Amino acid sequence: MVSPAISDYLQVTHRADLDVLIVRWLRQPSSQELHEGYRAVLAIAQQPGCRYWLVDGRRRTNANQQGVAWMMETFLPLVMARLGGQVFIAYLFVPNHLAELEADASVPPLTYFDNLPYHIRRFADEQPAMAWLAECRVTYC
């Protein structure tokens, strides 16, 4: 399933062969666009029940830390409720945005997710991100 025209800021592709939803932010979204975009992603993920996501934020101009609270408090619990089961999200960022996130005390460290039903990892390169998702499919299926 390919949806290249969700908007001018978001492209979503379901790779059925890999069971991965590939989400590409095409530009920096506003807060409203971020929320609308992630809701659209979840709607697309629900049809095949895809619980493995690659979220590419490398075209964004910043890491949008102000969206962290909404993601943690609203969106991720909604993902769990709708997809029913553990969810694995590999985020791609350019190195300086990744460094910003990791240095920001308002952004939970990755260990925060260790005992939650959604697993998050951050990457600067797509290949290790896809390898992590493949490993998760083997380990958690």
N, C-alpha and C positions, 0 to 999 in steps of 0.2 A: 504494500500500500504506500503510495507516494502522494504527498500533499504539498507540492512546491509553492502553492499560492495561498497558504493560510493567511498571510499578510506580507507586507513589505519588510517585516522585521523577523519573520519566523518561517522555517522550513522543517517539516517533519517527515521522516521516511521510516517505515517499518520494514526491517530486513528479516523476513520470515525465515530465510535460510540460517540466520544466526540467532533468531529470536531476540533481536535488539531493536529498540526504538531509537533512531538517531534524530536528535533535536539540534537544529543549528540556528542560533540567534544571528540574524543577518546584519544587525546594527544594535546600538544601545536602545533598549526599550524604556519607555516611561514606566512609572509604577503601575499605572492602569494597564499598559500593554504587557507588562510582565505577568500580572495576574491573569489577564485574558489569555495570554499565550500559554501559560502553564495549564489553565483549565482546558484549552483546546488540546494540548498534549495528552492530558489525562483521558479526555474523551476518545482520542485516537488509540491510546493504549488499551482501553477497555475492550474494544472489539476482539482483538486477538488474545487479550489477557496478558499482555507483555509486561513483565516485571523487571526487565533489564534495559536500562536507558543510558545512552551516551548523550550528554548535554554539552554542546560546543558553544562556549561563550567567548571564543577568541576574537570575534569581530566587534565585541562590545568595547566601548571606550573606558569602562571601569567595571569593577566586579559587583557593583550595586549592592553593597553591604546593607543598605536600608531595607532591602527585601528579605533579609535573613529572618526577622521575627515572623513575618507572614508565612514564609516557607515552613518554619519550625512549628508554629502554633496552629496554622490553618491548612496549608497545602499538604504537607507530608502525612498528617493524620487522615486527610481526605483520600489520598492515594491508597493508604492502607485499607481504608473502609471499602473503597471501590474495587481494588484489585485482589484483596483477600489473600494475603501471603506476604512473605518477605519481598522487599523491593530493593534493587541494586542500582545506584545511580553513580556513574562516572562523569565527573565534571571536567571539562577542558578549559583552561585559562592560559592566556599568554603569561610568561614568567613573572613580569612585574605585577600583574593582577593577582597571581597566585601568591606572591610574596606579601602583597597587601592583605589578603584574606588571612594568611597564616599569622600575620603580625597583629591583626585586629582582635582585641579582647572581646568584642561583641559577637564575634563569629566563633561558634563552638569548635573546639579541636576535634579531629576525627575520632578520637577515643570516646567522645560523647555518644557516638552512634553504636558502640560496641554491643550494648545489650538492648538495642531497639530493633524493631522489625524492618527498618529501612537502613540500608548500608550505603554509606557515602564515601567516595574517595575523590581526590582532586589530582589532576594530571596536567602537565604542560604538553604532552605528546599523545597523539591518538592511538598509536600502536600499543603502548603499555595499558592504556585505558581499556581497549578492546580485549587485551589479554586478561586483564583483571575480570571483566565481565564474563569471559569464557570460563575462567577458573571458577567463578561463582556459580555458573550453571552446573558445572560438574560437582562442586562441593555441596551445594544446597538443594539440588533437585531431588 
